[in-house]
Amino acid sequence: MKILIIENEVYLAQSIATKLGELGHVCEMCTSTKDAIRSNNYDVVLLSTNINGQDFNPVIETFKNSIVILMVSYISNDTVSKPLSAGAKDYILKPFMIEELVRKIDHYQDYERLKKRNEAYEKYLAHSFSSVKHDKDLNNIELPIFVSSNFQKYADAFAFEYAQKENLPIHFISLNDSKALHEVESIPQNSIVYIIDYQTLKKADKKQFCEIIAGKKAIIASSDKIEDVEYPVLEIKSESNVFDKGEILPIEDYVKFIVLNYQDKYPDTELSKKLGISRKSLWEKRKKYDIIKKK
């Protein structure tokens, strides 16, 4: 990592830089906040609040995308509370062990990494579920609940949308996993557990499963019709009958569905290639199915 040390006690700054350098980090030092804000290309900024007469807000604002850790000799409103409110991540009290500083740096690096990964996942899910709609009222859901849908994506969208509405973490479990039942038992009460592949359970195991999920915030999905359970059952049908037949689709029905739902996402050259037909054949399919391509 590239680390900037803002400290007017040169000996202390050199000592920190040497120890961090031994751990493989690249360190630079400066003695004033004015010198510090000339560049913002740092992963971590160690900011001493002992520098008299300095305004720390410009530094924190300049390095808002970096991990700013305050190095303080005493805790007060000016040395800790205000800088933390301005955007600094944490503070460490002088004198400190370098291992404790590294632990804080690693912790916030992991946090930032997880935050970015979570943002990417949320964007992907929003994109993936953008074409999936259901008319279920999320305000009147009683958990545990079973969801029956011949199109897995509809059950997925329902579960993740509900977890987002409740602002609760969601755990994903497939009953195809041999350790699934044990994992369901260990899920904390303040989390939603989304369980799929209920249809794969043997009849003898379904009773035990229903006992395990008692009192849990569980959403259980099945591609088969759900019967003989004491919990609420929700049926979600896809907008297209293509996925509600519960059987292998005829080629013509499949081609019609793909053309209807993907002709606005791909150019004709690519769409016909994915279907394994010519552009002329694609045009003939549109004419046959009376499909009009939007311009």
N, C-alpha and C positions, 0 to 999 in steps of 0.2 A: 504493500500500500504506500501511497504518497502522503506524507504527514507534514503539516505545517505547525511549528511550535512558536507561539507568540508569547515571549517571556523576556522581561528586562533584566532578570538575573541570569547573566550569560553562562555562568558555571552550571547552574541548574539545567538550563536549556541544553547545554552540551552533554551533560550527564544523561538526560532523557534521550537525546538523539543517539548517543552511543549505544545505549541499552536496546533501543528499538531497532537500531541498525543491525545489531547482532542477531536480531530475530528476523532479519530479511526485509525490513521496511526502509523506505527512502525518506529521509527527513531533511527539512529545510527550516531555518530559524530566522526570526526577526524580532526586534525589540520594541516596535510600536505598531499600533493599529493602522496608522497611515501607510506604512510600508506593506502591511499584510494584505490590504485590499487591492493591490496592484494586479493580483492574479487570483483566480478562483479555481484553479485546476488541482484540487486536493481532495483526497478521500476522507481525511480526518484533519480537524483543526483543534489543537490544544491551546486554549486561550486562558492566559493568566489574568485574573481579575485584580492583581496587586499593582498593576501599572497605573500610577496616579494620574489624574487629569485626562484620562482617555475615555472616549465614548465607545462602548462595546457594540451598540446597535448596528452601526454600519458593517462591522465585521460579521456579525451574525446574519445580517441580511445578504451580504456578499456571498457567504458560504452556506446559504439555506439548503443547498443540495448536498452538502457535506455533513459529516458527523462532527458536531461541535461539542467538545467536552471542556468544561470550565475547570481550571486549577485554582483552588482558593485556599487562603490561609485561615479564614474564619467565615462563618456563615452569617449573612445578613441579607436584607432586602436588596441592596445594591449589588452584592457580589454573587448572589444565587437566584433569588426570586425573580427579579426583573429580567436578567439574561435568559432564564428558563422560559419566562412568559414570551420573550422576544423570539424564541425558536431554538435555543441551545438544547442539546439532548440530555445532558447529565452534568454532574460535577464530581470532582474528587478532591478530598481534603489533604493539603500538604502537611507534613511529608507523607508520601505514599510509596507503597511497594510497586515496582514496575509491573509485576504480575497482575495486580488489581487493576491497573490502568489498561493492560492488554485485555483483561477479562471484559471490561466495559466496552472497549473498542469492538471486540469480537461479538459481544451481545448485540450491539446496535448495527453492526454489519449484517448479522443474521436477520435482524428485524427488518432492515431495509430490503434485503434480498427477498424475504418472504412477502413483504408488502407489494413489491413490484410483481412477483410471481402471482400473487392473489389478484392483483389488478388485471394481469394478462388473462388469467382464468375467467374472471368475471366478464371481461370483454368477449372472450371466446364463447362463453355460455350464452350471453345475450345475443350474439350473432347466430349461434347454432339454433337457438330457440325462437328466433325472430319470425320464422314461418309457422310456428306451432302455436295454435290458439285453443283455449278451452273456455267454457262458460261457467266454471265452478266458482262459487263464492268462498274465497279464502278466509272470510271473517267468521264463518260458521262451520269450521272444521273441528271435529273431535278426534283426538289421537288416543290410541293407535287407530289407524285407518288402512284399509286395503284398497288398492287401486287396480282396476282391471282395464287393460288396454291392449289391443292387438298391435299397436305401434308403440314400441318402447320409448320413443322420444317424447311422446305425450305424457307418459307417467314421469319421465325425468324432468320435464319442464314444470310439471305440477309440484314435484317435491322441492326442487331448487327455488322456485318462486315462493313457495310457502316458507322455506327456511329464511329467505331474504326478507320477507315481510315480517317475520317474527324476530329478525336480527339475532339468530342463534347459529352456532356452528353446526355443520351437517357432516355426518359420518356415512360413508358409502360401503355397503356390504353386499356381496353376492352369495346366495345360498349354495352356489356351486363349490364354494370354498369349504374344505373339510373342517376348518376351524371357525366357521361362520357363527354357529350357535354360541360358542364360548365368547366370541367377540361381541355378539349382541348383548350378552349378559353383563359385560364389563363397561358398556357405554354409560357415561354419567347422565344424571337426570336432567341437567341443564343443556342437553344437546339433542338435536334431531337426528335420528338414524334412518337412513333411506336404504331399504332392503329390496333387492330384486331377485327374480328367479324363484318365486314362491311355488310356481308350477312344477319345479323339479323335486320338491320334497316328497318323500314317500308318505302315504296316508298315515302310517304309524308315527311319523315324526312331526306331522302337522299339529297334533294335540300338544306335544311338548313345546313346540315353537310358540303356539298361542299363549301358553302359560308363561314363557320367558318374556314376551313383549308386554305383559300386563303392567300397566302403570308407566310405560315408557312412551316418549314422544316419537313414535315409530310410524313410518309410511312404508307400506309393503306393496310391491308391484308384482303383478302376474300377467302373463300373456294369455292365460286361460280364464274361463269363467270361474269366479270364486263362490264357493258354497260352503255351508255348514261352519261358519265362523260367527262368534258372538260379538264381533266388532263391526263398526260401520263399513260398508263396501261402496266404493265410488266407481262408476263405469265411465271411462272417457273414450269417446269414439273419435277417430280421426276425421278431418274434414272431407277426405276422399274415401269413397267406399273401397278403393283399391286395397287398403290395409285392414278392412273389416271382414274380409271373406274367410280368413283363417285357413287359407289353402294356397297352393302354388299358383301364381298368377299366369294367365294366358299371356303369351308374348305381346299380342296386340294391346291388351290392357296396360301392360307395363310400359310399352312405347308411348301410348297415349298419355299416361301419367307423367312420364319424364318430359315429354314435349311441353305439356301444359305448365309444369312447375319449374322447368329449367331453361325455357327458351329465352327468357329475359336475362338470364345470368351468363349464358355462353353464346358466342357467335355461332351461326349455323354450321360453319366449317368444323368447329370443335365439337358441337353437340352431335352432329351426324357421325363424327369419328368415334365418340364415346358410345354411341348406339350401334356402331358397326354397319352403318348404312351410308348411302351416297347422299349428297345434298339434294339431288333430284328426288330421291326416295323420301327424304324428309319433307320436301315440299308437297309431295303426293299424300303423305300421311296427314299433313295439316288440312289439305283439301278434303280428305276422306272423313276426318274427325270434325270438320268445320271449326278448326282452330285458327283464330286470327292473331297474328303476332303484333304486339304493340310496337309502335315506332317512337 
